[in-house]
């Protein structure tokens, strides 16, 4: 299951990053998006192209093409 499959208000744990470049994975870690982090989907914006998420009380927007590469497990 990927981050892109979550519905508004759903919570999940990030389990892995699939096919993300090394540099992009490092940028995600730098802002607090890491394997094992709990994520909440706050909203889907821009006609389904942006996923507005919250991790540790910090809010981010992730592009759909990147959200499809972040594997999660719903909680």
Steps between C-alpha positions, in 0.01 A plus 500: 500500500630848421457846649292592194230248602419668833171683550463829686551445873669159461814425703784269399861405568758545222658161429729568201586721206466328160697627201577840652838644412764506771507881502121529529492240780761705689291815456198320644706389802628857545146635540386217726339255259669172593429128513306433819342847514126529563327698227148647488341603171347843556371570151542435129560820302540622144257252342665201667857592412620609849467313828498725808637290786601545862795328670591587860290820494677621185295533181630424149374474144617198301447465124288208387787353298711487819211384723459192281858400587461528879381168641282509813309280743167637627444528873 
